[in-house]
């Protein structure tokens, strides 16, 4: 778990190291508006071979990510996860 209480951009290098050094599951906790999504998307851009899942609590966040990042598969709920899993396996 990595907890942040400031703007996350200040910690991008630390976040990248955290993700790279933990082989399986990571949890990043930070308040709304600190840039968690941006940091993860920056990480994904720099590491295209990594498989990442970013969970969002609201559909509008998913829609915004999809609108701004055409190279990222986005969707909602279990049906999307099932379809995505089928393409990966």
N, CA, C and O atoms as a MOPAC input file, in Angstrom:
PM7 MOZYME 1SCF
protein

 N      0.85500 1    -1.16300 1     0.00000 1
 C      0.00000 1     0.00000 1     0.00000 1
 C      0.90200 1     1.22700 1     0.00000 1
 O      1.91300 1     1.26500 1     0.70100 1
 N      0.53300 1     2.22200 1    -0.78500 1
 C      1.27900 1     3.46400 1    -0.88300 1
 C      0.28600 1     4.58400 1    -0.61800 1
 O     -0.64900 1     4.77700 1    -1.39400 1
 N      0.47600 1     5.32300 1     0.46600 1
 C     -0.45200 1     6.38100 1     0.84600 1
 C      0.15900 1     7.73800 1     0.52300 1
 O      1.33000 1     7.98600 1     0.81300 1
 N     -0.63600 1     8.61100 1    -0.07400 1
 C     -0.18000 1     9.92500 1    -0.50800 1
 C     -1.14200 1    10.98000 1     0.02200 1
 O     -2.35800 1    10.78900 1    -0.01300 1
 N     -0.60100 1    12.09000 1     0.51200 1
 C     -1.47400 1    13.15700 1     0.99800 1
 C     -1.22700 1    14.47800 1     0.28300 1
 O     -1.80900 1    15.49300 1     0.66500 1
 N     -0.37400 1    14.49600 1    -0.75000 1
 C     -0.09800 1    15.68700 1    -1.54500 1
 C     -0.38500 1    15.34900 1    -3.00000 1
 O     -0.84400 1    14.25200 1    -3.31900 1
 N     -0.10600 1    16.31800 1    -3.88500 1
 C     -0.30500 1    16.04100 1    -5.30800 1
 C      0.63200 1    14.92200 1    -5.73600 1
 O      1.84000 1    14.98900 1    -5.50500 1
 N      0.09000 1    13.92800 1    -6.34000 1
 C      0.81600 1    12.70100 1    -6.64900 1
 C      1.94500 1    12.89300 1    -7.65600 1
 O      2.90000 1    12.11600 1    -7.65300 1
 N      1.86200 1    13.90200 1    -8.51300 1
 C      2.92000 1    14.14800 1    -9.48400 1
 C      4.27700 1    14.32100 1    -8.83300 1
 O      5.30500 1    14.01000 1    -9.43400 1
 N      4.28100 1    14.81500 1    -7.60700 1
 C      5.52700 1    14.98700 1    -6.86600 1
 C      6.17000 1    13.64100 1    -6.53200 1
 O      7.35400 1    13.58200 1    -6.20200 1
 N      5.40200 1    12.57800 1    -6.61600 1
 C      5.85900 1    11.25000 1    -6.21600 1
 C      5.94700 1    10.27400 1    -7.38400 1
 O      6.05800 1     9.06800 1    -7.16000 1
 N      5.90000 1    10.76300 1    -8.63500 1
 C      5.82500 1     9.85600 1    -9.78300 1
 C      6.96700 1     8.83700 1    -9.77500 1
 O      6.73100 1     7.65400 1   -10.02200 1
 N      8.17600 1     9.26500 1    -9.50200 1
 C      9.30700 1     8.34600 1    -9.48300 1
 C      9.12700 1     7.28800 1    -8.40300 1
 O      9.39200 1     6.10800 1    -8.63300 1
 N      8.67900 1     7.70900 1    -7.22700 1
 C      8.44400 1     6.74900 1    -6.13300 1
 C      7.33000 1     5.78000 1    -6.48900 1
 O      7.42200 1     4.59000 1    -6.19000 1
 N      6.28800 1     6.27700 1    -7.12000 1
 C      5.18000 1     5.40900 1    -7.51800 1
 C      5.64900 1     4.39700 1    -8.55200 1
 O      5.30700 1     3.21800 1    -8.46500 1
 N      6.42900 1     4.84800 1    -9.53300 1
 C      6.95100 1     3.92300 1   -10.54200 1
 C      7.77600 1     2.82500 1    -9.88200 1
 O      7.63400 1     1.65200 1   -10.22700 1
 N      8.63100 1     3.19300 1    -8.94400 1
 C      9.44000 1     2.20200 1    -8.22800 1
 C      8.56800 1     1.24700 1    -7.43500 1
 O      8.80700 1     0.04000 1    -7.42400 1
 N      7.55400 1     1.79000 1    -6.77200 1
 C      6.62900 1     0.97100 1    -5.99200 1
 C      5.97100 1    -0.07700 1    -6.87700 1
 O      5.91300 1    -1.25200 1    -6.51400 1
 N      5.47800 1     0.34000 1    -8.02700 1
 C      4.80100 1    -0.58900 1    -8.92700 1
 C      5.79800 1    -1.61100 1    -9.47000 1
 O      5.48800 1    -2.80100 1    -9.53300 1
 N      6.97400 1    -1.16800 1    -9.85700 1
 C      7.97300 1    -2.08000 1   -10.42400 1
 C      8.48900 1    -3.09400 1    -9.41600 1
 O      8.82900 1    -4.21400 1    -9.79600 1
 N      8.55500 1    -2.73200 1    -8.15400 1
 C      9.13200 1    -3.61300 1    -7.13700 1
 C      8.13100 1    -4.55100 1    -6.48800 1
 O      8.52400 1    -5.44700 1    -5.74100 1
 N      6.87700 1    -4.36800 1    -6.75000 1
 C      5.84000 1    -5.24200 1    -6.20600 1
 C      5.27100 1    -6.04900 1    -7.37100 1
 O      4.56000 1    -5.49000 1    -8.20500 1
 N      5.56300 1    -7.33900 1    -7.45000 1
 C      5.23500 1    -8.10800 1    -8.64400 1
 C      3.75200 1    -8.36600 1    -8.90500 1
 O      3.38000 1    -8.66000 1   -10.04100 1
 N      2.92700 1    -8.26800 1    -7.92200 1
 C      1.52600 1    -8.62600 1    -8.15100 1
 C      0.58600 1    -7.43700 1    -7.97000 1
 O      0.37000 1    -6.66400 1    -8.90400 1
 N      0.04600 1    -7.29400 1    -6.80700 1
 C     -1.02400 1    -6.32100 1    -6.57600 1
 C     -0.51100 1    -5.12400 1    -5.79000 1
 O      0.22800 1    -5.26700 1    -4.81600 1
 N     -0.91700 1    -3.94700 1    -6.23300 1
 C     -0.59900 1    -2.72200 1    -5.52700 1
 C     -1.87400 1    -1.95700 1    -5.24200 1
 O     -2.87400 1    -2.08400 1    -5.94900 1
 N     -1.81500 1    -1.16900 1    -4.20000 1
 C     -2.93300 1    -0.31400 1    -3.84400 1
 C     -2.36300 1     1.06300 1    -3.55200 1
 O     -1.50800 1     1.22000 1    -2.68100 1
 N     -2.83800 1     2.05000 1    -4.28000 1
 C     -2.40500 1     3.42400 1    -4.05700 1
 C     -3.59100 1     4.18700 1    -3.49600 1
 O     -4.66100 1     4.22400 1    -4.10300 1
 N     -3.39600 1     4.79200 1    -2.34400 1
 C     -4.46700 1     5.52500 1    -1.67000 1
 C     -4.09200 1     6.99500 1    -1.62000 1
 O     -3.00500 1     7.34900 1    -1.16500 1
 N     -4.98800 1     7.84500 1    -2.08600 1
 C     -4.76900 1     9.28900 1    -2.03300 1
 C     -6.12600 1     9.97500 1    -2.17000 1
 O     -7.04800 1     9.41300 1    -2.76000 1
 N     -6.25000 1    11.17200 1    -1.63500 1
 C     -7.52300 1    11.89500 1    -1.72500 1
 C     -7.89300 1    12.24700 1    -3.16800 1
 O     -7.04800 1    12.21700 1    -4.06200 1
 N     -9.14500 1    12.57200 1    -3.37200 1
 C     -9.63900 1    13.01600 1    -4.66600 1
 C     -8.85800 1    14.23300 1    -5.13000 1
 O     -8.56600 1    15.13800 1    -4.34900 1
 N     -8.52300 1    14.24000 1    -6.41400 1
 C     -7.85400 1    15.39500 1    -6.99700 1
 C     -6.35300 1    15.43100 1    -6.84100 1
 O     -5.72300 1    16.43000 1    -7.18600 1
 N     -5.75800 1    14.35500 1    -6.32300 1
 C     -4.30400 1    14.35600 1    -6.14200 1
 C     -3.55200 1    13.84500 1    -7.36800 1
 O     -2.32500 1    13.93400 1    -7.42000 1
 N     -4.26700 1    13.31600 1    -8.34800 1
 C     -3.62300 1    12.89400 1    -9.58300 1
 C     -3.30600 1    11.41600 1    -9.68300 1
 O     -2.41200 1    11.02900 1   -10.43500 1
 N     -4.02300 1    10.57500 1    -8.93800 1
 C     -3.77600 1     9.12900 1    -8.97900 1
 C     -3.92900 1     8.58100 1   -10.39300 1
 O     -3.06800 1     7.84400 1   -10.87500 1
 N     -5.01200 1     8.93700 1   -11.04600 1
 C     -5.27900 1     8.42900 1   -12.38900 1
 C     -4.18900 1     8.88100 1   -13.34700 1
 O     -3.69300 1     8.08200 1   -14.14100 1
 N     -3.81700 1    10.13300 1   -13.28500 1
 C     -2.76800 1    10.66000 1   -14.15500 1
 C     -1.45600 1     9.92900 1   -13.92800 1
 O     -0.76300 1     9.59000 1   -14.88700 1
 N     -1.10700 1     9.68100 1   -12.68100 1
 C      0.14100 1     8.97900 1   -12.36800 1
 C      0.13400 1     7.56500 1   -12.93300 1
 O      1.13500 1     7.11900 1   -13.49400 1
 N     -0.97000 1     6.86200 1   -12.79400 1
 C     -1.05600 1     5.48800 1   -13.31500 1
 C     -1.02100 1     5.49100 1   -14.84100 1
 O     -0.37800 1     4.63400 1   -15.44700 1
 N     -1.70700 1     6.44700 1   -15.46400 1
 C     -1.67900 1     6.53200 1   -16.92400 1
 C     -0.27700 1     6.88900 1   -17.42200 1
 O      0.16200 1     6.36800 1   -18.44700 1
 N      0.42200 1     7.76400 1   -16.71600 1
 C      1.81100 1     8.06800 1   -17.07000 1
 C      2.67000 1     6.81800 1   -16.96400 1
 O      3.49600 1     6.54700 1   -17.83600 1
 N      2.47500 1     6.06700 1   -15.90600 1
 C      3.21700 1     4.81400 1   -15.72900 1
 C      2.90700 1     3.85200 1   -16.88900 1
 O      3.81700 1     3.24500 1   -17.45500 1
 N      1.63600 1     3.72100 1   -17.23300 1
 C      1.24100 1     2.81100 1   -18.31100 1
 C      1.86800 1     3.23400 1   -19.64600 1
 O      2.29800 1     2.38400 1   -20.42600 1
 N      1.92100 1     4.54200 1   -19.90700 1
 C      2.53900 1     5.02200 1   -21.14400 1
 C      4.02600 1     4.66100 1   -21.21100 1
 O      4.55100 1     4.34400 1   -22.27800 1
 N      4.68400 1     4.71300 1   -20.07600 1
 C      6.12200 1     4.41500 1   -20.02100 1
 C      6.41200 1     2.91500 1   -19.95600 1
 O      7.55700 1     2.50000 1   -20.13900 1
 N      5.40100 1     2.10800 1   -19.70000 1
 C      5.57200 1     0.66000 1   -19.54100 1
 C      4.49600 1    -0.08700 1   -20.32100 1
 O      3.66300 1    -0.76700 1   -19.72300 1
 N      4.50300 1     0.02900 1   -21.64900 1
 C      3.41500 1    -0.55800 1   -22.44300 1
 C      3.30900 1    -2.08100 1   -22.37200 1
 O      2.26600 1    -2.64000 1   -22.70900 1
 N      4.36900 1    -2.75500 1   -21.93900 1
 C      4.31000 1    -4.21500 1   -21.86600 1
 C      3.63800 1    -4.70600 1   -20.58100 1
 O      3.32900 1    -5.89200 1   -20.46400 1
 N      3.41100 1    -3.81700 1   -19.62600 1
 C      2.78100 1    -4.20200 1   -18.35100 1
 C      1.26700 1    -4.26900 1   -18.51800 1
 O      0.66500 1    -3.46700 1   -19.23300 1
 N      0.67500 1    -5.23100 1   -17.85100 1
 C     -0.78700 1    -5.33700 1   -17.80700 1
 C     -1.26100 1    -4.64800 1   -16.54100 1
 O     -0.86900 1    -5.03000 1   -15.43800 1
 N     -2.09600 1    -3.64400 1   -16.69400 1
 C     -2.59000 1    -2.87800 1   -15.55600 1
 C     -4.10500 1    -2.81500 1   -15.58600 1
 O     -4.72200 1    -2.78300 1   -16.65100 1
 N     -4.68400 1    -2.79800 1   -14.41400 1
 C     -6.11700 1    -2.57700 1   -14.27700 1
 C     -6.28500 1    -1.39400 1   -13.34600 1
 O     -5.75700 1    -1.38400 1   -12.23400 1
 N     -7.01100 1    -0.41500 1   -13.80000 1
 C     -7.30400 1     0.77100 1   -13.00300 1
 C     -8.80100 1     0.77700 1   -12.74600 1
 O     -9.60000 1     0.90500 1   -13.67400 1
 N     -9.17200 1     0.63800 1   -11.49200 1
 C    -10.58500 1     0.62400 1   -11.12800 1
 C    -11.03000 1     2.03700 1   -10.77500 1
 O    -10.34600 1     2.74900 1   -10.03900 1
 N    -12.16100 1     2.42800 1   -11.30000 1
 C    -12.69800 1     3.76800 1   -11.05200 1
 C    -14.09200 1     3.64000 1   -10.43900 1
 O    -14.88500 1     2.80400 1   -10.87300 1
 N    -14.39200 1     4.45600 1    -9.44300 1
 C    -15.68100 1     4.33400 1    -8.77700 1
 C    -16.85600 1     4.95400 1    -9.53800 1
 O    -18.01300 1     4.73600 1    -9.17700 1
 N    -16.56300 1     5.72300 1   -10.58600 1
 C    -17.63500 1     6.40200 1   -11.30600 1
 C    -17.45700 1     6.22900 1   -12.81200 1
 O    -16.33600 1     6.24300 1   -13.31900 1
 N    -18.57500 1     6.06800 1   -13.52300 1
 C    -18.52200 1     5.89000 1   -14.97200 1
 C    -17.90500 1     7.08000 1   -15.68400 1
 O    -17.20500 1     6.90400 1   -16.68100 1
 N    -18.15000 1     8.29100 1   -15.19100 1
 C    -17.60900 1     9.45700 1   -15.88200 1
 C    -16.07700 1     9.44500 1   -15.87100 1
 O    -15.45400 1     9.97600 1   -16.79000 1
 N    -15.46400 1     8.85000 1   -14.84800 1
 C    -14.00800 1     8.72700 1   -14.84000 1
 C    -13.54500 1     7.77600 1   -15.94100 1
 O    -12.57800 1     8.05700 1   -16.64900 1
 N    -14.23600 1     6.65900 1   -16.07600 1
 C    -13.91500 1     5.70500 1   -17.14100 1
 C    -14.07700 1     6.37300 1   -18.50100 1
 O    -13.22300 1     6.22800 1   -19.37500 1
 N    -15.16600 1     7.10200 1   -18.67600 1
 C    -15.41500 1     7.78800 1   -19.94400 1
 C    -14.32400 1     8.81100 1   -20.24800 1
 O    -13.89100 1     8.92900 1   -21.39400 1
 N    -13.87800 1     9.55000 1   -19.23600 1
 C    -12.81400 1    10.54000 1   -19.44100 1
 C    -11.49600 1     9.87100 1   -19.80700 1
 O    -10.77900 1    10.34900 1   -20.68600 1
 N    -11.17700 1     8.77900 1   -19.14600 1
 C     -9.94400 1     8.05400 1   -19.47300 1
 C    -10.00500 1     7.56200 1   -20.91200 1
 O     -9.04100 1     7.70600 1   -21.66400 1
 N    -11.13400 1     6.98300 1   -21.29500 1
 C    -11.28700 1     6.45900 1   -22.65100 1
 C    -11.19300 1     7.57800 1   -23.69000 1
 O    -10.56700 1     7.40600 1   -24.73500 1
 N    -11.80900 1     8.71100 1   -23.40400 1
 C    -11.80500 1     9.84900 1   -24.32900 1
 C    -10.39300 1    10.38000 1   -24.54600 1
 O    -10.02200 1    10.72000 1   -25.67000 1
 N     -9.61100 1    10.45100 1   -23.48500 1
 C     -8.27900 1    11.05300 1   -23.55100 1
 C     -7.16300 1    10.05600 1   -23.87200 1
 O     -6.02700 1    10.46500 1   -24.11400 1
 N     -7.46900 1     8.76100 1   -23.87800 1
 C     -6.43900 1     7.72800 1   -24.06800 1
 C     -6.97600 1     6.62600 1   -24.96700 1
 O     -7.43600 1     5.59200 1   -24.48400 1
 N     -6.91700 1     6.84500 1   -26.25400 1
 C     -7.51000 1     5.89800 1   -27.19600 1
 C     -6.80800 1     4.54100 1   -27.20400 1
 O     -7.36100 1     3.56600 1   -27.71300 1
 N     -5.59700 1     4.46300 1   -26.64700 1
 C     -4.86100 1     3.20100 1   -26.62700 1
 C     -5.19100 1     2.32700 1   -25.42200 1
 O     -4.62000 1     1.24700 1   -25.26400 1
 N     -6.10400 1     2.78400 1   -24.57500 1
 C     -6.45300 1     2.04200 1   -23.36900 1
 C     -7.85800 1     1.47900 1   -23.50500 1
 O     -8.79200 1     2.20300 1   -23.84700 1
 N     -8.00700 1     0.18500 1   -23.23600 1
 C     -9.32500 1    -0.44400 1   -23.25900 1
 C    -10.07500 1    -0.05200 1   -21.99000 1
 O     -9.56800 1    -0.21500 1   -20.88000 1
 N    -11.26600 1     0.45500 1   -22.16500 1
 C    -12.08200 1     0.89700 1   -21.03000 1
 C    -13.45300 1     0.23900 1   -21.09700 1
 O    -13.92900 1    -0.11500 1   -22.17500 1
 N    -14.08000 1     0.08000 1   -19.94700 1
 C    -15.40800 1    -0.49000 1   -19.90000 1
 C    -15.93100 1    -0.50400 1   -18.48800 1
 O    -15.31100 1     0.02900 1   -17.56800 1
 N    -17.10000 1    -1.13100 1   -18.33000 1
 C    -17.78600 1    -1.11800 1   -17.04600 1
 C    -18.06100 1    -2.54400 1   -16.56900 1
 O    -18.51400 1    -3.38900 1   -17.34000 1
 N    -17.79100 1    -2.79300 1   -15.32500 1
 C    -18.25100 1    -3.97700 1   -14.62100 1
 C    -17.68200 1    -5.30700 1   -15.05800 1
 O    -16.70300 1    -5.39600 1   -15.80000 1
 N    -18.34400 1    -6.33500 1   -14.56300 1
 C    -17.88600 1    -7.71200 1   -14.73700 1
 C    -17.86900 1    -8.14200 1   -16.19900 1
 O    -16.99100 1    -8.90500 1   -16.60200 1
 N    -18.81200 1    -7.67400 1   -16.99400 1
 C    -18.85600 1    -8.06400 1   -18.40500 1
 C    -17.59300 1    -7.58500 1   -19.12800 1
 O    -17.00900 1    -8.32800 1   -19.91600 1
 N    -17.17700 1    -6.35300 1   -18.86200 1
 C    -15.95700 1    -5.83000 1   -19.47100 1
 C    -14.74000 1    -6.63000 1   -19.01600 1
 O    -13.88500 1    -6.97800 1   -19.82900 1
 N    -14.66100 1    -6.92100 1   -17.72000 1
 C    -13.53500 1    -7.70200 1   -17.21200 1
 C    -13.48600 1    -9.07800 1   -17.86300 1
 O    -12.40700 1    -9.56800 1   -18.19700 1
 N    -14.63800 1    -9.70000 1   -18.04200 1
 C    -14.68200 1   -11.02100 1   -18.67100 1
 C    -14.19800 1   -10.94200 1   -20.11600 1
 O    -13.38600 1   -11.76700 1   -20.53500 1
 N    -14.68100 1    -9.96900 1   -20.88400 1
 C    -14.26100 1    -9.81700 1   -22.27500 1
 C    -12.77200 1    -9.52100 1   -22.36300 1
 O    -12.08100 1   -10.07500 1   -23.21900 1
 N    -12.27500 1    -8.66600 1   -21.49900 1
 C    -10.86200 1    -8.30500 1   -21.50300 1
 C    -10.00400 1    -9.51300 1   -21.17500 1
 O     -8.96800 1    -9.73600 1   -21.80100 1
 N    -10.43400 1   -10.28700 1   -20.19600 1
 C     -9.69300 1   -11.48600 1   -19.81100 1
 C     -9.60900 1   -12.46300 1   -20.98700 1
 O     -8.57200 1   -13.09400 1   -21.19300 1
 N    -10.68300 1   -12.58900 1   -21.75200 1
 C    -10.70100 1   -13.49400 1   -22.88400 1
 C     -9.68600 1   -13.07100 1   -23.95000 1
 O     -9.08200 1   -13.92700 1   -24.59700 1
 N     -9.49100 1   -11.75700 1   -24.14200 1
 C     -8.54500 1   -11.26500 1   -25.13700 1
 C     -7.10300 1   -11.43600 1   -24.67900 1
 O     -6.20500 1   -11.57900 1   -25.50900 1
 N     -6.87400 1   -11.42400 1   -23.39000 1
 C     -5.52500 1   -11.53400 1   -22.84100 1
 C     -5.05100 1   -12.97300 1   -22.82800 1
 O     -3.87800 1   -13.25100 1   -23.07400 1
 N     -5.96500 1   -13.88500 1   -22.54100 1
 C     -5.58000 1   -15.31000 1   -22.43000 1
 C     -5.42900 1   -15.98200 1   -23.73300 1
 O     -5.11100 1   -17.17000 1   -23.78200 1

